[in-house]
């Protein structure tokens, strides 16, 4: 049965590892042998190109896919990553890993892609071509750049949410009623029906204004200068679309946020990272990075 809980206690400043009753055997998910960079009772990390290793994962193997690929903005991620491909090459690359992930995903599983709206328009259309079911375009409201001459100020990232057929797991999430950070008063009056509001919070919408950028060093590794995702975002999608003991695939490991959250929330995970996995391994083994406060209530 799905668990009902309030997520990470805002007063907790560092993660706490949870033992899991049934450690898995990652070998059951792969065709042939692989050499992990890290193997834990909850997950397995592979260093290499996702296009090489995704075909080695069996079909219908995982319950959720979360992908935060490079955005092709010319950023420096390391010597092995080319983040400055011609548009057509970037789209071709994206379709290859998306089709593999769709194959690996179980019927009813959730597929999330975090990217710029420019790319997710195209990638979402491709998910339709593969027969996946559109559920949401989630806007992550983060002003992370400067205004662009002749355009609107870009202030959100896109999080695509599809499922492979009818979603087998969707857990309703409620968020606290928004208050002004200066005066503490509630921002909305809810049409005069405030007294009728659910005391556990308001239903989560597809516009997320409460995901903080990862800027302070207590939340990210000093060895990786590239942008990192908030643990709050990953905790939310993991709880919304999976249950404890299920399997999450993330083919672009980055700083290891997905794997860290899965370890803490008792989800198994399969991870792939092209650049060195040292930062991820250090994060998972030391447990010294803090979590963003999260007051989501999961029904």
Backbone bond lengths (Angstrom), bond angles and torsions (degrees), N, CA, C in turn:
res aa  C-N    CA-C-N  psi(-1)  N-CA   C-N-CA  omega(-1)  CA-C   N-CA-C  phi
1 X - - - 1.461 - - 1.536 109.66 -
2 X 1.309 118.92 143.79 1.459 120.97 176.86 1.513 110.81 -60.14
3 X 1.317 116.42 144.81 1.449 120.67 179.42 1.513 109.77 -89.79
4 X 1.331 115.94 145.53 1.460 121.51 176.13 1.520 107.48 -107.16
5 X 1.333 117.30 124.75 1.450 118.70 -176.24 1.512 110.63 -158.53
6 X 1.316 113.74 162.61 1.460 121.38 169.18 1.510 105.73 -99.58
7 X 1.320 116.88 134.60 1.450 120.21 -172.19 1.521 111.24 -72.72
8 X 1.323 112.89 -168.25 1.454 122.45 -169.47 1.521 113.73 -41.50
9 X 1.297 116.07 125.03 1.457 123.39 179.85 1.524 109.31 -59.86
10 X 1.343 117.98 122.50 1.464 119.54 -178.82 1.524 113.40 -58.52
11 X 1.322 117.50 -22.79 1.457 119.67 -178.71 1.521 112.07 -79.57
12 X 1.354 116.63 -13.91 1.451 119.36 -179.52 1.506 109.73 -79.76
13 X 1.302 117.44 126.87 1.448 120.65 -173.97 1.524 113.57 -100.47
14 X 1.313 119.38 -12.07 1.458 120.68 176.61 1.506 109.12 -144.03
15 X 1.323 115.18 158.81 1.446 119.34 -174.05 1.527 112.10 -72.43
16 X 1.326 115.90 156.41 1.456 122.97 176.80 1.506 107.82 -124.63
17 X 1.303 119.27 121.66 1.440 123.01 -178.39 1.518 110.21 -73.76
18 X 1.321 115.41 139.98 1.455 121.18 179.03 1.522 108.97 -114.53
19 X 1.326 116.12 132.60 1.458 120.33 175.33 1.523 109.03 -72.94
20 X 1.314 115.77 147.33 1.463 119.69 178.40 1.516 108.21 -116.83
21 X 1.346 115.84 138.48 1.444 120.43 -171.08 1.529 112.94 -67.37
22 X 1.336 117.47 -31.30 1.452 120.77 -173.06 1.534 110.99 -125.21
23 X 1.348 117.74 78.46 1.463 119.14 177.43 1.523 110.42 -56.36
24 X 1.314 115.70 143.26 1.459 120.23 -173.41 1.516 112.25 -95.67
25 X 1.318 115.21 169.17 1.454 122.73 172.17 1.521 106.86 -113.44
26 X 1.307 116.62 104.06 1.466 120.83 -175.10 1.526 111.87 -61.06
27 X 1.339 117.42 -24.63 1.472 120.79 -176.75 1.521 111.56 -60.64
28 X 1.321 117.66 -25.71 1.462 120.96 -178.91 1.527 112.18 -67.24
29 X 1.328 117.47 -16.04 1.462 121.13 -175.95 1.527 112.47 -95.75
30 X 1.333 117.06 -6.96 1.456 120.75 -172.93 1.521 112.53 -116.19
31 X 1.338 113.94 151.00 1.457 121.38 172.03 1.523 107.14 -95.96
32 X 1.308 117.63 115.15 1.452 120.89 -176.60 1.520 111.62 83.38
33 X 1.314 115.28 -172.46 1.455 121.71 -175.82 1.527 111.09 -95.34
34 X 1.319 115.22 145.80 1.461 121.50 171.68 1.528 107.83 -131.15
35 X 1.315 115.56 161.00 1.461 121.07 177.96 1.514 108.60 -114.59
36 X 1.343 118.44 100.12 1.471 120.68 -176.63 1.528 112.03 -69.09
37 X 1.320 114.77 147.63 1.460 120.11 169.27 1.525 109.81 -78.61
38 X 1.341 115.67 -26.89 1.464 121.74 178.89 1.520 108.18 -156.49
39 X 1.320 115.82 139.26 1.457 121.68 175.58 1.526 107.60 -133.16
40 X 1.331 117.18 121.04 1.461 121.82 177.59 1.529 108.42 -116.40
41 X 1.327 119.30 170.23 1.465 120.19 175.83 1.533 113.07 -61.09
42 X 1.350 117.40 -15.38 1.459 120.96 -178.18 1.517 113.98 -107.60
43 X 1.328 117.94 -22.96 1.453 117.95 -172.71 1.510 114.39 -160.51
44 X 1.346 114.22 177.28 1.458 120.86 179.85 1.525 108.69 -138.35
45 X 1.331 115.89 138.35 1.462 123.05 -178.95 1.519 108.86 -118.51
46 X 1.333 115.50 131.16 1.463 122.13 -179.03 1.519 108.49 -119.29
47 X 1.328 116.15 133.73 1.464 120.26 176.15 1.519 109.05 -97.60
48 X 1.346 115.95 120.56 1.450 119.62 179.38 1.513 110.98 155.50
49 X 1.325 115.25 -175.69 1.458 122.76 -177.66 1.528 109.26 -76.98
50 X 1.327 117.11 129.06 1.459 120.15 -178.59 1.527 111.53 -62.06
51 X 1.351 117.82 -29.46 1.453 119.98 179.09 1.529 111.92 -69.09
52 X 1.308 116.85 -19.35 1.464 121.27 175.70 1.523 111.34 -84.52
53 X 1.338 116.63 -37.92 1.459 119.34 -171.20 1.519 114.59 -98.34
54 X 1.325 119.18 -24.71 1.465 119.50 177.83 1.535 111.78 -59.42
55 X 1.348 119.70 -40.73 1.463 119.14 178.17 1.529 113.65 -63.54
56 X 1.332 117.72 -15.86 1.462 121.15 179.14 1.528 112.90 -84.65
57 X 1.340 116.78 -7.64 1.469 120.62 178.85 1.526 108.40 -90.89
58 X 1.306 116.63 137.60 1.461 121.85 -177.53 1.519 111.36 -65.77
59 X 1.315 116.58 155.54 1.461 122.25 177.13 1.527 110.24 -70.45
60 X 1.339 115.33 152.85 1.473 121.75 176.18 1.527 111.57 53.24
61 X 1.330 115.44 47.07 1.467 120.24 -171.67 1.520 114.28 -106.93
62 X 1.345 118.68 -27.08 1.467 120.36 -172.08 1.520 110.57 -121.49
63 X 1.326 115.60 158.96 1.463 122.14 -176.44 1.525 112.89 -96.19
64 X 1.327 116.71 -19.46 1.460 120.55 -179.94 1.509 109.47 -152.78
65 X 1.333 115.59 142.80 1.463 122.10 170.90 1.515 107.71 -117.30
66 X 1.332 115.75 129.62 1.466 120.46 171.27 1.521 107.16 -124.46
67 X 1.329 116.78 125.69 1.457 120.73 -178.10 1.520 110.56 -130.13
68 X 1.318 115.47 127.15 1.461 123.39 174.96 1.525 106.72 -124.48
69 X 1.342 117.37 76.93 1.461 120.69 -174.79 1.531 111.48 -75.34
70 X 1.323 118.02 165.45 1.467 119.67 170.23 1.527 109.71 -56.38
71 X 1.331 116.48 146.07 1.469 121.27 -174.01 1.527 113.51 -90.86
72 X 1.339 117.01 2.43 1.469 121.52 -179.41 1.524 111.81 61.92
73 X 1.325 114.30 45.72 1.465 120.97 -179.74 1.524 112.50 -106.75
74 X 1.333 117.26 8.09 1.455 120.26 179.53 1.511 113.85 79.88
75 X 1.331 117.67 22.33 1.467 120.63 179.85 1.529 110.63 -80.99
76 X 1.319 114.42 159.14 1.464 120.85 179.42 1.521 109.12 -95.64
77 X 1.336 115.93 108.72 1.464 121.03 175.85 1.527 112.10 -104.60
78 X 1.318 116.06 -13.03 1.463 121.71 -176.11 1.517 110.06 142.34
79 X 1.311 115.86 174.70 1.458 121.31 -174.75 1.527 112.81 -69.22
80 X 1.335 117.78 -23.56 1.465 120.21 -174.61 1.530 113.16 -89.40
81 X 1.336 117.59 -13.37 1.463 121.22 -174.73 1.516 110.20 -105.33
82 X 1.324 116.55 125.52 1.472 122.28 174.06 1.523 107.38 -102.39
83 X 1.331 116.90 105.14 1.463 121.82 -178.21 1.526 111.38 -101.29
84 X 1.318 115.42 25.52 1.469 119.05 -178.55 1.531 109.83 -138.88
85 X 1.330 115.41 53.70 1.459 120.91 -179.62 1.530 110.41 -82.97
86 X 1.337 117.69 153.17 1.474 118.99 167.51 1.534 108.57 -57.64
87 X 1.326 115.80 148.44 1.463 119.36 -175.22 1.518 112.77 -51.94
88 X 1.336 116.83 -45.15 1.463 119.57 -176.76 1.524 111.84 -65.13
89 X 1.330 117.48 -33.20 1.466 120.99 178.02 1.534 111.02 -71.61
90 X 1.331 116.06 -38.41 1.464 119.43 178.12 1.527 110.33 -64.16
91 X 1.329 117.01 -42.37 1.465 120.95 179.41 1.531 110.26 -66.11
92 X 1.328 116.63 -41.14 1.469 120.75 177.92 1.525 110.79 -60.98
93 X 1.350 116.65 -46.26 1.467 121.60 176.86 1.525 110.84 -59.66
94 X 1.322 116.71 -44.82 1.465 121.00 -177.84 1.526 111.31 -62.41
95 X 1.316 117.04 -41.98 1.462 120.09 -179.06 1.525 111.40 -65.20
96 X 1.316 116.96 -32.22 1.471 119.99 179.57 1.523 110.77 -66.09
97 X 1.341 117.07 -49.10 1.467 116.69 -177.79 1.528 111.65 -73.46
98 X 1.333 117.49 -30.37 1.466 120.15 178.18 1.533 110.68 -65.67
99 X 1.326 117.34 -43.23 1.464 119.67 -179.28 1.521 111.20 -64.66
100 X 1.328 117.18 -36.94 1.462 120.26 177.13 1.528 110.86 -66.69
101 X 1.327 116.54 -43.62 1.467 120.07 179.80 1.527 111.21 -63.77
102 X 1.333 116.85 -38.14 1.462 120.27 178.13 1.524 110.84 -64.22
103 X 1.312 116.77 -37.07 1.467 121.03 176.63 1.529 111.34 -64.46
104 X 1.305 115.55 -41.33 1.467 121.50 -176.29 1.521 111.80 -72.73
105 X 1.330 117.04 -27.35 1.465 122.03 -175.88 1.532 111.03 -70.47
106 X 1.318 116.19 137.66 1.468 121.54 176.59 1.522 110.67 -70.55
107 X 1.322 116.75 157.40 1.461 120.78 171.22 1.527 109.25 -58.62
108 X 1.326 116.29 131.45 1.455 120.59 -178.50 1.509 114.20 87.85
109 X 1.343 116.65 -5.81 1.456 120.26 -178.55 1.516 112.84 -75.28
110 X 1.326 116.39 162.56 1.467 123.11 -176.91 1.523 110.50 -100.70
111 X 1.347 115.89 143.14 1.466 122.64 -179.21 1.529 107.07 -128.15
112 X 1.338 116.75 115.35 1.459 122.63 178.70 1.527 109.52 -114.39
113 X 1.337 116.45 135.18 1.464 121.70 173.63 1.522 108.23 -128.56
114 X 1.324 116.09 122.02 1.463 123.31 -179.87 1.524 107.49 -103.18
115 X 1.340 116.45 117.48 1.459 119.20 -176.31 1.524 109.15 -161.54
116 X 1.324 116.25 -178.44 1.453 121.41 173.98 1.529 109.63 -71.57
117 X 1.333 118.13 147.69 1.472 119.37 175.92 1.532 112.70 -53.42
118 X 1.319 117.17 -37.28 1.467 121.53 179.56 1.518 112.05 -52.42
119 X 1.331 116.56 -42.74 1.463 120.58 -178.11 1.523 111.78 -86.30
120 X 1.321 117.30 -37.28 1.462 118.81 -175.09 1.531 112.93 -69.20
121 X 1.324 118.04 -22.27 1.466 119.96 171.70 1.529 109.58 -59.11
122 X 1.320 115.89 -45.39 1.466 121.63 -178.29 1.526 110.92 -73.94
123 X 1.336 116.43 -43.52 1.465 120.06 -176.85 1.525 111.10 -69.39
124 X 1.331 116.83 -34.44 1.456 119.93 175.79 1.520 111.39 -63.79
125 X 1.338 116.96 -40.43 1.467 120.66 177.51 1.526 110.51 -62.35
126 X 1.334 116.31 -36.29 1.467 119.39 178.95 1.531 111.36 -69.28
127 X 1.330 117.50 -36.78 1.463 120.02 175.81 1.529 110.79 -61.51
128 X 1.342 116.66 -37.17 1.464 120.18 173.62 1.530 110.06 -60.25
129 X 1.336 117.06 -44.94 1.466 120.75 179.89 1.522 111.45 -58.93
130 X 1.328 116.69 -33.63 1.465 120.55 -179.51 1.522 112.48 -79.40
131 X 1.327 116.72 -3.86 1.455 120.35 177.17 1.509 115.12 90.70
132 X 1.332 117.65 9.24 1.456 119.62 176.96 1.526 110.55 -76.85
133 X 1.312 115.84 160.26 1.464 122.29 -174.32 1.527 109.83 -103.20
134 X 1.326 115.44 124.41 1.467 120.07 177.33 1.524 110.72 -69.93
135 X 1.326 115.57 132.82 1.462 120.67 174.94 1.523 112.02 -115.53
136 X 1.331 117.12 -49.33 1.471 118.84 -178.84 1.525 111.67 -155.97
137 X 1.328 114.83 148.56 1.467 123.43 160.65 1.521 104.22 -104.69
138 X 1.325 116.27 108.03 1.461 121.37 -177.15 1.528 108.38 -96.93
139 X 1.320 116.00 128.20 1.462 121.54 178.27 1.523 108.91 -95.50
140 X 1.330 115.84 117.19 1.464 121.67 176.22 1.524 106.97 -94.32
141 X 1.307 116.75 105.72 1.460 121.92 -171.74 1.529 110.51 -80.18
142 X 1.323 115.23 98.91 1.463 121.33 178.21 1.521 108.37 -139.41
143 X 1.320 117.64 116.63 1.460 121.14 174.50 1.518 107.43 -83.96
144 X 1.344 115.24 103.03 1.457 118.69 -173.15 1.525 113.57 -115.46
145 X 1.331 117.74 2.64 1.452 119.29 -177.46 1.514 111.82 -141.92
146 X 1.316 114.98 -163.85 1.454 121.76 -179.13 1.524 109.53 -102.40
147 X 1.342 117.55 156.45 1.473 119.75 174.46 1.523 111.20 -57.43
148 X 1.331 117.03 148.15 1.455 122.83 -179.42 1.524 108.79 -108.67
149 X 1.322 116.07 129.02 1.458 121.20 -178.24 1.530 110.55 -57.73
150 X 1.346 116.19 128.50 1.450 121.30 176.05 1.514 114.69 80.99
151 X 1.349 117.55 8.85 1.464 120.94 -179.31 1.529 109.69 -137.17
152 X 1.323 115.33 165.52 1.457 119.71 171.17 1.522 109.57 -67.90
153 X 1.313 116.05 154.95 1.460 121.74 177.80 1.529 108.81 -68.82
154 X 1.333 119.13 113.64 1.464 119.91 178.96 1.531 110.93 -70.57
155 X 1.320 116.54 123.12 1.468 118.41 -175.23 1.523 112.90 -133.99
156 X 1.349 117.23 14.77 1.458 115.84 176.01 1.520 111.26 -145.42
157 X 1.326 113.93 151.09 1.456 122.12 168.49 1.518 107.66 -99.55
158 X 1.323 115.64 156.31 1.462 120.76 -179.44 1.524 109.73 -101.33
159 X 1.322 115.83 134.34 1.461 122.04 171.49 1.522 107.63 -119.67
160 X 1.333 116.62 103.57 1.459 121.14 176.50 1.522 109.79 -74.51
161 X 1.319 116.27 139.71 1.462 122.11 177.91 1.523 107.70 -131.68
162 X 1.332 115.52 106.53 1.459 123.17 176.51 1.529 108.82 -118.13
163 X 1.310 116.48 165.73 1.466 121.04 171.97 1.516 108.88 -133.68
164 X 1.323 115.60 155.72 1.452 121.54 178.85 1.522 107.92 -90.50
165 X 1.322 115.60 88.37 1.454 120.15 -170.52 1.518 109.78 81.96
166 X 1.326 116.01 -160.75 1.461 120.40 178.93 1.521 110.25 -65.59
167 X 1.338 116.89 130.92 1.465 121.21 -178.24 1.522 110.76 -60.89
168 X 1.328 116.52 128.33 1.458 120.03 179.82 1.525 112.56 -85.75
169 X 1.310 116.34 -19.73 1.464 120.39 179.04 1.517 109.58 -139.12
170 X 1.314 116.36 122.89 1.461 121.16 170.12 1.518 107.26 -145.44
171 X 1.307 116.13 111.87 1.453 122.22 -176.76 1.529 109.15 -104.46
172 X 1.309 115.10 121.65 1.462 120.01 -177.93 1.527 110.08 -65.25
173 X 1.321 114.60 137.23 1.467 121.13 179.07 1.517 109.17 -119.51
174 X 1.310 115.08 136.37 1.465 121.82 174.13 1.521 109.16 -114.71
175 X 1.321 115.24 141.53 1.457 120.82 179.44 1.522 109.65 -116.19
176 X 1.332 117.26 152.84 1.475 119.81 -179.20 1.523 112.00 -59.36
177 X 1.304 116.76 149.60 1.462 122.02 175.20 1.527 108.81 -62.57
178 X 1.340 115.85 129.45 1.461 120.74 -174.76 1.527 111.72 -67.72
179 X 1.316 114.82 138.20 1.464 121.24 177.04 1.521 109.69 -127.22
180 X 1.298 115.87 156.98 1.469 121.65 177.77 1.526 109.02 -72.10
181 X 1.309 116.41 131.03 1.473 119.52 -177.83 1.522 112.08 -72.18
182 X 1.344 116.88 -13.88 1.458 120.09 -179.73 1.534 112.37 -93.27
183 X 1.343 116.15 -51.09 1.471 118.81 -175.87 1.525 113.24 -102.04
184 X 1.339 116.78 -15.21 1.456 119.45 -179.83 1.517 114.38 83.44
185 X 1.335 117.99 -2.62 1.459 120.92 179.99 1.526 111.63 -77.93
186 X 1.321 116.29 155.56 1.459 120.71 179.76 1.528 110.38 -70.45
187 X 1.312 117.00 138.66 1.453 122.33 -173.85 1.524 111.86 -75.10
188 X 1.339 117.51 -37.58 1.460 121.79 -178.08 1.525 110.75 -110.46
189 X 1.344 115.09 156.07 1.466 118.76 176.30 1.533 112.16 -104.01
190 X 1.355 116.38 -5.13 1.465 122.80 176.52 1.525 112.42 54.46
191 X 1.327 114.62 39.42 1.459 120.20 173.61 1.524 114.46 61.78
192 X 1.308 116.56 28.33 1.460 119.87 -179.38 1.515 114.47 79.32
193 X 1.336 117.40 7.29 1.478 121.05 -177.96 1.532 111.58 -109.31
194 X 1.298 116.39 27.88 1.467 119.87 -178.28 1.517 112.33 -57.36
195 X 1.313 118.53 -37.34 1.465 120.73 -177.58 1.524 112.47 -67.06
196 X 1.332 116.19 -20.29 1.464 119.98 -179.07 1.528 112.35 -90.99
197 X 1.336 117.31 -0.87 1.458 120.81 -178.02 1.520 110.89 -68.43
198 X 1.306 115.65 148.26 1.467 121.72 176.85 1.527 108.60 -66.29
199 X 1.325 118.07 128.24 1.469 119.71 -177.97 1.532 113.61 -65.00
200 X 1.339 116.88 -15.93 1.464 120.10 -179.90 1.523 112.27 -83.46
201 X 1.342 117.42 -8.00 1.452 120.28 177.14 1.510 112.50 125.47
202 X 1.329 115.91 -174.51 1.462 121.90 -177.33 1.517 109.63 -100.90
203 X 1.331 116.12 154.11 1.462 120.41 178.48 1.527 110.66 -63.26
204 X 1.311 115.53 136.15 1.455 121.17 177.67 1.530 110.12 -64.27
205 X 1.322 116.79 133.12 1.463 121.71 178.09 1.529 109.81 -99.97
206 X 1.342 116.24 -175.68 1.462 119.89 178.19 1.527 112.16 -93.80
207 X 1.319 117.69 12.79 1.467 122.30 170.31 1.521 107.45 -119.19
208 X 1.330 116.19 115.16 1.463 121.16 -175.37 1.530 109.15 -106.25
209 X 1.328 114.43 106.58 1.465 120.82 179.54 1.525 112.56 -95.05
210 X 1.318 117.00 -0.25 1.470 120.21 -170.09 1.526 113.45 -112.02
211 X 1.337 117.40 18.02 1.467 119.98 177.69 1.529 108.51 -95.78
212 X 1.314 118.30 111.60 1.469 120.21 -175.94 1.525 112.00 -78.70
213 X 1.324 117.43 147.72 1.465 119.53 171.59 1.522 109.58 -69.22
214 X 1.319 115.48 153.13 1.472 120.14 -179.27 1.521 108.18 -95.47
215 X 1.313 115.67 96.75 1.468 120.50 -175.64 1.527 112.93 -116.78
216 X 1.319 117.58 -38.61 1.459 120.55 -175.83 1.523 110.17 -76.33
217 X 1.322 115.43 142.86 1.463 120.17 -175.64 1.527 113.27 -66.83
218 X 1.307 118.22 -18.09 1.469 117.62 178.68 1.527 111.54 -72.11
219 X 1.359 116.35 -13.56 1.459 120.64 179.70 1.524 113.10 -102.80
220 X 1.346 118.52 -7.26 1.462 119.16 -176.53 1.521 111.06 -147.58
221 X 1.335 114.32 159.99 1.457 120.50 -178.28 1.527 110.39 -74.71
222 X 1.313 115.84 138.12 1.454 120.52 177.09 1.534 111.60 -75.14
223 X 1.330 115.79 -10.59 1.460 120.29 179.99 1.527 112.34 -84.98
224 X 1.348 116.84 -8.69 1.459 119.91 -178.56 1.521 109.49 -128.01
225 X 1.321 115.90 110.97 1.456 121.06 -175.55 1.528 112.67 -83.48
226 X 1.332 118.19 -18.99 1.462 121.22 -178.46 1.520 110.40 -65.51
227 X 1.340 116.06 159.35 1.456 120.95 179.91 1.519 111.51 -58.46
228 X 1.329 115.60 147.80 1.451 121.75 178.27 1.524 109.00 -129.34
229 X 1.328 116.53 151.94 1.456 121.41 -178.83 1.519 111.28 -86.27
230 X 1.316 115.01 151.09 1.456 121.10 177.13 1.521 110.35 -72.45
231 X 1.324 116.21 140.78 1.463 120.46 174.13 1.528 110.55 -61.41
232 X 1.337 117.32 -25.97 1.465 120.19 -179.26 1.517 111.11 -64.94
233 X 1.333 117.14 -39.95 1.455 120.51 178.96 1.526 110.56 -64.00
234 X 1.338 116.42 -47.29 1.458 119.59 -178.33 1.519 111.96 -67.15
235 X 1.333 117.23 -39.69 1.466 119.36 177.68 1.522 110.31 -59.49
236 X 1.316 116.49 -39.17 1.464 120.38 -176.61 1.524 111.16 -66.44
237 X 1.331 117.88 -48.84 1.463 118.92 -177.22 1.522 111.64 -70.93
238 X 1.325 117.28 -33.74 1.468 120.42 177.88 1.517 110.65 -64.38
239 X 1.334 117.10 -45.08 1.463 120.17 179.85 1.521 112.45 -70.95
240 X 1.317 116.84 -32.70 1.454 120.72 -177.47 1.528 111.84 -69.26
241 X 1.328 117.71 -33.07 1.465 119.74 -168.25 1.527 115.28 -122.03
242 X 1.329 118.29 0.54 1.463 120.05 179.43 1.521 110.63 -139.01
243 X 1.327 114.89 166.74 1.456 122.70 173.06 1.517 109.60 -119.21
244 X 1.300 116.88 164.35 1.463 121.27 -179.57 1.522 110.29 -56.59
245 X 1.325 115.17 138.21 1.453 120.78 178.54 1.507 114.70 90.10
246 X 1.359 117.86 -8.98 1.458 120.36 178.32 1.535 110.13 -83.85
247 X 1.337 115.93 174.34 1.471 121.12 -168.30 1.525 110.91 -115.36
248 X 1.327 115.72 131.90 1.464 123.63 179.39 1.527 108.74 -115.41
249 X 1.330 116.06 134.77 1.460 122.40 175.54 1.518 109.70 -110.90
250 X 1.337 116.33 129.93 1.468 122.21 172.69 1.520 107.27 -131.69
251 X 1.349 118.06 108.36 1.466 120.58 -175.79 1.526 115.19 -83.60
252 X 1.329 117.70 -1.11 1.467 121.88 178.51 1.524 108.11 -128.56
253 X 1.317 116.33 86.66 1.463 121.81 -169.09 1.513 115.56 -61.91
254 X 1.354 116.63 -40.02 1.467 119.16 -179.54 1.507 112.14 57.80
255 X 1.316 115.92 -121.00 1.469 121.04 -179.13 1.524 112.30 -90.60
256 X 1.331 117.41 -3.42 1.460 120.25 176.87 1.511 115.57 89.62
257 X 1.344 117.94 16.73 1.464 120.27 -176.98 1.533 111.73 -59.81
258 X 1.338 116.97 -44.59 1.466 119.99 -179.35 1.520 111.00 -58.88
259 X 1.321 117.04 -45.19 1.456 121.03 -176.01 1.524 110.68 -69.09
260 X 1.316 116.05 -38.34 1.461 121.64 178.23 1.529 110.49 -61.15
261 X 1.340 116.06 -47.07 1.460 120.43 179.59 1.529 110.56 -64.55
262 X 1.333 117.15 -42.09 1.463 120.20 179.05 1.528 110.94 -61.86
263 X 1.310 117.40 -41.92 1.469 120.06 177.32 1.521 110.31 -58.16
264 X 1.329 115.95 -44.76 1.460 120.64 -175.78 1.527 112.27 -73.15
265 X 1.330 116.28 -33.02 1.464 120.60 -176.34 1.527 112.86 -98.50
266 X 1.327 116.56 12.08 1.461 123.06 172.30 1.529 112.81 62.51
267 X 1.324 114.82 43.34 1.454 121.90 169.75 1.528 108.14 -112.93
268 X 1.343 116.01 138.46 1.451 119.24 173.45 1.525 109.43 -72.89
269 X 1.320 116.66 157.87 1.454 119.27 -175.94 1.527 112.00 -149.29
270 X 1.335 114.83 149.92 1.456 123.28 172.36 1.518 106.75 -122.79
271 X 1.319 116.96 123.18 1.460 121.07 -176.04 1.515 112.64 -125.73
272 X 1.328 115.45 146.57 1.465 122.58 176.79 1.521 107.91 -134.31
273 X 1.322 116.56 136.91 1.460 120.63 177.20 1.522 109.36 -142.25
274 X 1.336 116.64 128.06 1.455 122.31 -176.40 1.520 112.37 -71.87
275 X 1.322 116.87 -45.50 1.466 120.82 178.83 1.533 109.81 -77.04
276 X 1.302 116.71 -177.47 1.462 120.89 -179.83 1.527 111.23 -56.25
277 X 1.320 115.61 137.88 1.467 121.36 179.35 1.529 112.57 -88.64
278 X 1.325 117.32 5.16 1.466 120.49 -173.61 1.528 112.33 -58.02
279 X 1.336 116.70 -41.82 1.465 120.47 -178.53 1.532 110.36 -63.29
280 X 1.325 116.37 -42.31 1.466 120.55 -179.90 1.518 110.59 -65.76
281 X 1.322 115.82 -45.69 1.477 120.05 -178.47 1.520 110.41 -61.54
282 X 1.328 116.07 -44.13 1.470 119.83 178.84 1.523 111.07 -61.35
283 X 1.318 116.26 -40.96 1.466 120.36 179.87 1.525 111.17 -62.67
284 X 1.333 116.78 -45.90 1.457 120.12 -176.04 1.527 112.20 -72.60
285 X 1.318 116.38 -33.73 1.464 119.03 -177.01 1.525 112.99 -82.51
286 X 1.340 116.42 -31.96 1.471 118.94 -177.13 1.521 112.43 -89.50
287 X 1.336 116.82 -33.36 1.464 119.74 -178.28 1.513 113.15 61.87
288 X 1.352 117.23 31.92 1.464 119.46 -173.74 1.527 114.39 -99.39
289 X 1.347 117.73 2.18 1.465 119.57 177.02 1.523 110.02 -94.42
290 X 1.326 115.38 140.61 1.451 121.35 -175.82 1.525 111.45 -85.19
291 X 1.318 114.72 160.18 1.464 122.11 178.09 1.528 109.32 -101.87
292 X 1.341 116.03 145.48 1.459 118.63 171.19 1.528 109.08 -69.94
293 X 1.331 117.56 139.03 1.482 120.18 176.87 1.520 110.87 -54.92
294 X 1.327 116.13 141.44 1.456 121.02 -176.96 1.522 108.66 -143.55
295 X 1.322 116.41 114.67 1.467 121.60 -178.88 1.525 112.31 -107.18
296 X 1.333 117.37 21.32 1.463 120.46 175.68 1.530 109.93 -58.43
297 X 1.329 115.21 141.68 1.463 120.68 171.36 1.528 107.08 -109.81
298 X 1.335 116.19 122.63 1.462 121.78 -177.35 1.510 109.84 -105.16
299 X 1.321 115.92 120.35 1.458 119.82 -179.81 1.524 111.14 -81.51
